[in-house]
Amino acid sequence: MKTMTIRALRQRWPEAEAALQLETEILITRDSKPVAKLVRVEIQPAQRKHWNPEEHRKWIKKVYGGRVFSSSDDELAADRAERSLI
C-alpha cells in the first residue's frame, strides 16, 4: 500500500491519481500518522431498463384501477381560442 502526506496529495494530485491506477488504495498521513485512506472507485455503467409499454400499462392499471379521467383537450382548445396572436 502506497502512502502520501496530505501536503503531497494536494500538491501532486496527478501523481496520486496515477498511483491509484496501480494501487487499490493510498494511505494518507499527517505527521507520520495515518489520517485517511484514498481508495479507487470502479464506476460501472448503469444498467438501465428499457421502457416496456406492456409493463407500463399494467402499472397504470394497478395504480389507477378502472378510473377514467376526462380529457383536457376541450378545455385546452377553448383556452387557446380565447387568446389572440399578435
N, CA, C and O of each residue as an XYZ file, in Angstrom:
344
protein
N       0.855     -1.171      0.000
C       0.000      0.000      0.000
C       0.895      1.226      0.000
O       1.830      1.324      0.795
N       0.610      2.144     -0.880
C       1.365      3.384     -1.009
C       0.890      4.380      0.047
O      -0.287      4.402      0.406
N       1.820      5.204      0.541
C       1.466      6.257      1.490
C       1.860      7.604      0.916
O       2.849      7.721      0.192
N       1.069      8.627      1.250
C       1.348     10.004      0.844
C       0.963     10.918      1.987
O       0.065     10.611      2.771
N       1.643     12.033      2.072
C       1.249     13.032      3.065
C       0.113     13.859      2.488
O      -0.124     13.860      1.280
N      -0.580     14.559      3.366
C      -1.669     15.430      2.910
C      -1.118     16.495      1.980
O      -1.727     16.812      0.958
N       0.036     17.047      2.335
C       0.645     18.090      1.515
C       0.995     17.564      0.122
O       0.724     18.221     -0.883
N       1.595     16.383      0.072
C       1.953     15.798     -1.221
C       0.712     15.510     -2.049
O       0.723     15.667     -3.270
N      -0.338     15.097     -1.396
C      -1.592     14.816     -2.100
C      -2.153     16.076     -2.745
O      -2.600     16.053     -3.892
N      -2.123     17.182     -1.991
C      -2.638     18.440     -2.532
C      -1.768     18.968     -3.664
O      -2.282     19.442     -4.677
N      -0.463     18.886     -3.496
C       0.445     19.479     -4.475
C       0.687     18.588     -5.687
O       1.000     19.092     -6.765
N       0.550     17.282     -5.530
C       0.847     16.366     -6.631
C      -0.321     15.411     -6.868
O      -0.146     14.193     -6.895
N      -1.503     15.976     -7.039
C      -2.689     15.158     -7.256
C      -2.575     14.261     -8.486
O      -2.973     13.099     -8.415
N      -2.043     14.754     -9.626
C      -1.951     13.861    -10.791
C      -1.131     12.602    -10.503
O      -1.447     11.528    -11.013
N      -0.086     12.729     -9.692
C       0.702     11.552     -9.326
C      -0.117     10.590     -8.470
O      -0.037      9.374     -8.643
N      -0.896     11.135     -7.554
C      -1.739     10.290     -6.698
C      -2.791      9.581     -7.533
O      -3.084      8.405     -7.316
N      -3.355     10.304     -8.487
C      -4.379      9.706     -9.348
C      -3.776      8.589    -10.203
O      -4.398      7.547    -10.408
N      -2.566      8.818    -10.695
C      -1.891      7.780    -11.481
C      -1.548      6.580    -10.600
O      -1.638      5.435    -11.046
N      -1.155      6.838     -9.352
C      -0.825      5.742     -8.440
C      -2.054      4.906     -8.132
O      -1.943      3.700     -7.913
N      -3.218      5.529     -8.111
C      -4.454      4.784     -7.851
C      -4.795      3.824     -8.988
O      -5.547      2.869     -8.791
N      -4.251      4.072    -10.164
C      -4.483      3.143    -11.263
C      -3.735      1.835    -11.017
O      -4.161      0.775    -11.476
N      -2.611      1.914    -10.286
C      -1.818      0.729     -9.988
C      -2.169      0.119     -8.640
O      -2.239     -1.102     -8.499
N      -2.386      0.975     -7.655
C      -2.701      0.526     -6.295
C      -4.209      0.548     -6.102
O      -4.915      1.273     -6.804
N      -4.706     -0.237     -5.160
C      -6.145     -0.181     -4.868
C      -6.454      0.898     -3.841
O      -7.579      1.392     -3.775
N      -5.453      1.266     -3.038
C      -5.674      2.312     -2.037
C      -4.370      2.998     -1.696
O      -3.291      2.425     -1.852
N      -4.481      4.252     -1.220
C      -3.335      5.041     -0.774
C      -3.632      5.508      0.642
O      -4.715      6.026      0.918
N      -2.679      5.326      1.529
C      -2.832      5.756      2.916
C      -2.347      7.199      3.014
O      -1.219      7.500      2.622
N      -3.177      8.082      3.525
C      -2.852      9.496      3.668
C      -2.387      9.729      5.107
O      -3.038      9.305      6.062
N      -1.248     10.410      5.241
C      -0.676     10.626      6.579
C      -0.506     12.110      6.878
O      -0.389     12.941      5.977
N      -0.496     12.413      8.166
C      -0.167     13.744      8.680
C       0.741     13.511      9.880
O       0.380     12.783     10.805
N       1.908     14.122      9.865
C       2.893     13.934     10.930
C       3.191     12.447     11.132
O       3.293     11.967     12.261
N       3.327     11.746     10.037
C       3.645     10.311     10.007
C       2.578      9.427     10.642
O       2.838      8.261     10.941
N       1.393      9.964     10.848
C       0.293      9.178     11.400
C      -0.816      9.076     10.350
O      -1.174     10.077      9.729
N      -1.355      7.890     10.151
C      -2.432      7.749      9.161
C      -3.691      8.500      9.586
O      -4.137      8.412     10.731
N      -4.255      9.248      8.622
C      -5.478     10.002      8.907
C      -6.616      9.646      7.954
O      -7.786      9.874      8.262
N      -6.268      9.087      6.794
C      -7.321      8.765      5.827
C      -6.815      7.707      4.860
O      -5.620      7.426      4.776
N      -7.757      7.136      4.139
C      -7.430      6.145      3.120
C      -8.140      6.557      1.838
O      -9.353      6.766      1.828
N      -7.383      6.669      0.774
C      -7.921      7.019     -0.530
C      -8.042      5.730     -1.326
O      -7.049      5.039     -1.554
N      -9.258      5.406     -1.749
C      -9.477      4.147     -2.460
C      -9.964      4.413     -3.877
O     -10.601      5.432     -4.149
N      -9.661      3.498     -4.760
C     -10.073      3.603     -6.155
C     -11.536      3.161     -6.262
O     -11.947      2.158     -5.680
N     -12.289      3.929     -7.010
C     -13.688      3.596     -7.263
C     -13.797      3.153     -8.710
O     -13.388      3.868     -9.625
N     -14.342      1.991     -8.902
C     -14.553      1.497    -10.254
C     -16.003      1.746    -10.632
O     -16.921      1.122    -10.100
N     -16.181      2.653    -11.545
C     -17.528      3.030    -11.962
C     -17.976      2.106    -13.076
O     -17.307      1.968    -14.100
N     -19.099      1.488    -12.862
C     -19.667      0.604    -13.869
C     -20.832      1.317    -14.532
O     -21.594      2.013    -13.861
N     -20.978      1.155    -15.821
C     -22.100      1.806    -16.490
C     -23.432      1.285    -15.940
O     -23.602      0.092    -15.686
N     -24.343      2.198    -15.772
C     -25.646      1.836    -15.219
C     -26.408      0.957    -16.202
O     -26.425      1.213    -17.406
N     -27.023     -0.057    -15.677
C     -27.847     -0.929    -16.489
C     -29.276     -0.403    -16.432
O     -30.025     -0.694    -15.500
N     -29.628      0.353    -17.419
C     -30.943      0.969    -17.451
C     -31.933      0.052    -18.158
O     -31.659     -0.473    -19.237
N     -33.088     -0.129    -17.527
C     -34.112     -0.962    -18.136
C     -34.766     -0.202    -19.290
O     -35.020      0.999    -19.204
N     -35.025     -0.922    -20.348
C     -35.726     -0.329    -21.479
C     -37.204     -0.209    -21.146
O     -37.762     -1.025    -20.412
N     -37.830      0.829    -21.702
C     -39.245      1.070    -21.441
C     -40.069      0.000    -22.146
O     -39.920     -0.250    -23.342
N     -40.936     -0.615    -21.367
C     -41.794     -1.662    -21.897
C     -43.235     -1.172    -21.790
O     -43.749     -1.023    -20.682
N     -43.896     -0.918    -22.916
C     -45.254     -0.379    -22.870
C     -46.244     -1.310    -22.173
O     -47.189     -0.840    -21.539
N     -46.042     -2.600    -22.282
C     -46.957     -3.553    -21.650
C     -46.840     -3.469    -20.128
O     -47.851     -3.462    -19.426
N     -45.600     -3.407    -19.618
C     -45.414     -3.245    -18.168
C     -45.977     -1.919    -17.683
O     -46.549     -1.843    -16.596
N     -45.814     -0.868    -18.493
C     -46.337      0.448    -18.115
C     -47.865      0.415    -18.045
O     -48.466      0.992    -17.138
N     -48.478     -0.257    -18.999
C     -49.942     -0.373    -18.984
C     -50.414     -1.099    -17.727
O     -51.401     -0.704    -17.106
N     -49.700     -2.166    -17.359
C     -50.061     -2.900    -16.140
C     -49.893     -2.024    -14.907
O     -50.712     -2.073    -13.989
N     -48.825     -1.215    -14.885
C     -48.592     -0.319    -13.749
C     -49.710      0.718    -13.646
O     -50.227      0.980    -12.560
N     -50.077      1.306    -14.789
C     -51.165      2.302    -14.801
C     -52.447      1.673    -14.280
O     -53.156      2.285    -13.480
N     -52.752      0.464    -14.721
C     -53.971     -0.215    -14.278
C     -53.911     -0.495    -12.779
O     -54.919     -0.367    -12.084
N     -52.739     -0.875    -12.278
C     -52.587     -1.158    -10.845
C     -52.761      0.117    -10.018
O     -53.425      0.103     -8.982
N     -52.172      1.203    -10.473
C     -52.207      2.457     -9.710
C     -53.579      3.121     -9.796
O     -54.135      3.533     -8.778
N     -54.120      3.225    -10.997
C     -55.363      3.974    -11.190
C     -56.599      3.091    -11.264
O     -57.722      3.595    -11.242
N     -56.408      1.797    -11.351
C     -57.555      0.903    -11.413
C     -58.348      1.137    -12.682
O     -57.782      1.321    -13.760
N     -59.672      1.128    -12.543
C     -60.527      1.315    -13.702
C     -61.009      2.743    -13.856
O     -61.889      3.014    -14.673
N     -60.443      3.670    -13.077
C     -60.899      5.064    -13.157
C     -60.629      5.655    -14.532
O     -59.578      5.424    -15.129
N     -61.582      6.410    -15.016
C     -61.451      7.084    -16.297
C     -61.392      8.572    -16.011
O     -62.225      9.112    -15.284
N     -60.414      9.217    -16.580
C     -60.236     10.652    -16.373
C     -60.686     11.388    -17.615
O     -60.466     10.948    -18.743
N     -61.320     12.514    -17.379
C     -61.793     13.295    -18.517
C     -60.594     13.887    -19.259
O     -59.554     14.182    -18.669
N     -60.770     14.045    -20.535
C     -59.709     14.600    -21.359
C     -59.656     16.108    -21.178
O     -60.690     16.747    -20.988
N     -58.499     16.662    -21.233
C     -58.348     18.112    -21.098
C     -58.291     18.782    -22.461
O     -58.064     19.989    -22.544
N     -58.492     18.024    -23.529
C     -58.388     18.574    -24.879
C     -59.391     19.693    -25.123
O     -59.039     20.721    -25.703
N     -60.632     19.511    -24.689
C     -61.659     20.532    -24.926
C     -61.327     21.817    -24.186
O     -61.481     22.909    -24.733
N     -60.870     21.693    -22.935
C     -60.527     22.880    -22.143
C     -59.322     23.605    -22.740
O     -59.291     24.836    -22.771
N     -58.336     22.854    -23.211
C     -57.173     23.482    -23.831
C     -57.555     24.201    -25.116
O     -57.089     25.310    -25.376
N     -58.401     23.569    -25.917
C     -58.827     24.185    -27.172
C     -59.592     25.480    -26.901
O     -59.397     26.473    -27.602
N     -60.458     25.475    -25.892
C     -61.218     26.684    -25.563
C     -60.293     27.778    -25.060
O     -60.470     28.944    -25.414
N     -59.310     27.426    -24.240
C     -58.379     28.414    -23.707
C     -57.537     29.012    -24.834
O     -57.285     30.217    -24.845
N     -57.103     28.185    -25.774
C     -56.294     28.673    -26.865
C     -57.105     29.557    -27.808
O     -56.571     30.494    -28.401
N     -58.398     29.256    -27.945
C     -59.254     30.053    -28.822
C     -59.459     31.459    -28.267
O     -59.637     32.406    -29.032
N     -59.435     31.604    -26.935
C     -59.628     32.909    -26.312
C     -58.416     33.810    -26.496
O     -58.547     35.034    -26.525
N     -57.221     33.201    -26.622
C     -56.001     34.004    -26.813
C     -55.918     34.509    -28.238
O     -56.307     33.828    -29.187
N     -55.407     35.705    -28.363
C     -55.214     36.233    -29.708
C     -53.714     36.332    -29.988
O     -52.924     36.729    -29.132
N     -53.361     35.968    -31.179
C     -51.957     36.053    -31.586
C     -51.716     37.424    -32.195
O     -52.455     37.859    -33.078
N     -50.717     38.077    -31.736
C     -50.440     39.432    -32.231
C     -49.446     39.378    -33.358
O     -49.082     40.417    -33.911
